[in-house]
């Protein structure tokens, strides 16, 4: 599903070359529930961007669901993101002037789904995340937990194979964050490959595998218990 071999990512900052990723090799199989952890500056955000096709590696290879990403252009990468990956962000990234249902329909618009099918599917997804009675509310009228549920519904809009969650509980209180993690675990149990980027060990320990980055390299890759809240 996700295969990176000796991936490196360099950034130029003034006269300095920063090696954000320095020879990362990992394989994530279909149906896994994985946390990528590490301190600030470890390279986990850069790795998320590479996995999510938001950025491309400077060196090495990345194959996503048998697609060699390094050979794709920006427009093609946008199509892959829309079709293959569902994103969940710490700050939700909802469009503020759009209602919940309009936010969920947006990825389907880019996928050229008919208006009637978009609305039907968005309603179904919002019911699934427990927001059937809030679908016509704008983000400012929703709590943080409700906004994250909208973003989960949006991530599922085009039935992606992979859910990529960047600090999905970082802006939430403990109880609400636990509820969101439970939803992600249930998505994994339904067959989705779920990858969480986090600095929170409590979050990581609720997955089944923890990959730790340090200074742009894989420091450890271990199975964990996937403990309940």
C-alpha positions in Angstrom: 0.0 0.0 0.0 2.7 2.5 1.1 6.3 1.8 0.3 9.2 4.2 0.7 12.7 3.2 -0.1 15.7 5.4 1.0 13.6 8.6 0.8 15.4 11.8 1.4 14.0 15.3 1.5 16.2 18.4 1.4 15.2 22.0 1.9 17.3 25.1 1.3 17.2 27.7 4.0 19.3 30.6 3.0 22.8 29.1 2.4 22.0 26.1 4.5 20.7 22.7 3.3 18.4 21.0 5.8 17.9 17.3 5.4 14.4 16.8 6.7 14.3 13.1 5.8 17.5 11.2 5.6 17.1 7.8 4.0 13.7 6.7 5.3 12.5 3.2 4.3 9.1 2.0 5.5 6.4 -0.3 4.2 2.8 0.1 5.4 0.5 -2.7 4.3 -3.2 -2.5 3.5 -5.4 -2.4 6.6 -2.7 -1.4 9.1 -3.3 1.2 11.9 0.0 3.0 12.3 1.3 6.0 14.3 4.3 8.0 13.1 5.8 9.8 16.1 8.7 11.9 17.0 9.7 15.3 18.5 9.5 18.6 16.7 12.1 18.6 13.9 12.2 14.8 13.6 10.8 14.9 10.1 7.3 13.5 10.8 5.5 16.4 9.2 7.7 16.1 6.1 7.1 12.4 5.9 3.3 13.1 6.2 3.6 15.5 3.2 5.4 12.9 1.2 3.0 10.1 2.0 0.1 12.4 1.3 1.5 13.5 -2.1 1.6 17.1 -0.8 5.3 17.0 -1.5 7.8 14.8 -3.4 11.0 13.3 -2.2 14.4 14.7 -3.3 15.8 11.2 -3.6 14.6 7.7 -3.2 11.3 6.1 -4.3 7.7 6.2 -3.1 5.1 3.7 -4.4 1.5 4.3 -3.3 -0.9 1.5 -4.1 1.4 0.4 -6.9 1.7 3.9 -8.3 5.3 5.3 -8.5 4.7 8.8 -7.1 8.1 10.2 -8.2 7.1 10.2 -11.8 3.9 12.2 -11.4 3.3 15.9 -12.0 1.4 18.3 -9.6 -2.0 17.9 -11.4 -1.6 14.1 -11.3 -0.7 14.2 -7.6 -3.8 16.3 -6.9 -5.9 13.6 -8.6 -4.2 10.9 -6.5 -4.8 12.9 -3.3 -8.4 13.3 -4.2 -9.0 9.6 -5.0 -6.6 7.6 -2.8 -6.2 9.6 0.4 -8.5 11.1 3.0 -7.0 13.9 5.1 -7.8 14.8 8.7 -6.1 17.8 10.2 -5.5 19.2 13.7 -7.2 22.5 12.9 -10.0 20.8 10.9 -9.4 23.0 7.7 -13.1 23.4 7.1 -14.3 26.1 4.8 -15.7 28.7 7.2 -18.5 30.0 4.9 -19.7 26.5 4.0 -22.1 24.3 6.0 -21.0 20.9 7.2 -22.7 19.2 4.3 -21.1 21.6 1.8 -17.7 20.9 3.3 -18.2 17.1 3.0 -19.4 17.4 -0.6 -16.4 19.4 -1.7 -14.0 16.5 -2.5 -16.8 14.8 -4.4 -17.2 18.0 -6.5 -13.5 17.7 -7.5 -14.2 14.1 -8.3 -17.0 15.2 -10.7 -19.7 13.3 -8.9 -23.3 14.4 -9.8 -24.9 16.9 -7.4 -27.6 14.5 -6.3 -25.1 11.8 -5.5 -22.9 14.2 -3.7 -25.7 15.4 -1.4 -27.0 11.8 -0.8 -23.5 10.5 0.2 -22.7 13.6 2.3 -25.9 13.1 4.3 -25.1 9.5 4.8 -21.5 10.2 6.0 -22.7 12.9 8.4 -25.2 10.5 9.9 -22.5 8.0 10.3 -20.3 10.4 12.3 -23.3 11.4 14.5 -24.0 14.8 12.9 -27.3 14.1 11.1 -28.9 17.0 13.0 -26.0 19.5 12.4 -25.4 19.1 8.7 -26.6 22.6 7.8 -24.5 24.4 10.4 -21.3 26.3 9.6 -18.0 25.5 11.4 -18.4 28.4 13.8 -21.7 26.9 15.0 -20.0 23.6 15.8 -17.8 22.5 18.7 -14.3 21.3 18.1 -15.3 17.7 18.3 -18.1 18.2 15.9 -15.8 20.0 13.4 -13.4 17.1 13.5 -16.3 14.7 12.9 -17.2 16.8 9.8 -13.5 16.5 8.7 -13.7 12.7 9.1 -16.8 12.6 7.0 -15.1 14.8 4.4 -12.1 12.5 4.4 -14.3 9.5 3.6 -16.2 11.3 0.8 -14.4 9.6 -2.1 -14.0 6.3 -0.3 -10.2 6.5 -0.1 -8.0 3.5 0.7 -5.9 5.5 3.2 -6.8 7.9 6.0 -4.0 10.2 6.8 -4.5 12.1 10.1 -2.2 14.9 11.2 -2.5 15.4 15.0 -6.2 14.6 14.8 -6.8 15.1 18.6 -4.3 18.0 19.1 -7.0 20.7 19.3 -9.5 18.6 21.3 -10.1 17.9 25.0 -9.2 14.5 26.3 -12.7 13.0 26.1 -13.5 14.3 22.6 -10.0 13.3 21.4 -10.7 9.8 22.7 -14.0 9.7 20.8 -12.2 10.7 17.6 -9.6 8.0 18.1 -12.3 5.4 18.6 -13.8 6.5 15.3 -10.5 6.1 13.5 -10.0 2.7 15.1 -13.5 1.7 13.8 -12.6 2.9 10.3 -9.5 0.8 10.4 -11.5 -2.2 11.5 -13.8 -1.6 8.5 -10.8 -2.0 6.2 -9.2 1.4 5.9 -5.5 1.9 6.2 -5.1 4.6 8.9 -1.9 6.5 9.5 -1.7 9.0 12.3 1.0 11.6 12.7 1.4 12.6 16.3 3.7 13.6 19.1 1.3 12.2 21.7 2.3 8.8 23.0 -1.2 8.1 24.4 -2.5 8.5 20.9 0.2 6.3 19.4 -0.4 3.5 21.8 -4.0 3.2 20.6 -2.7 2.2 17.2 -1.2 -1.2 16.3 2.2 -0.1 15.1 4.5 2.8 16.1 7.2 4.2 13.8 9.5 6.7 15.6 11.5 9.3 13.7 14.6 11.0 15.0 16.7 13.5 13.0 15.0 12.5 9.7 15.7 8.8 10.2 13.6 5.8 11.4 14.7 5.3 15.0 12.3 2.4 15.8 9.4 0.5 14.3 7.5 -1.6 16.7 4.1 -3.2 17.3 2.0 -1.7 20.0 -1.1 -2.9 21.9 -3.8 -0.8 20.3 -5.1 -0.2 23.7 -8.6 1.1 24.3 -9.3 4.4 26.1 
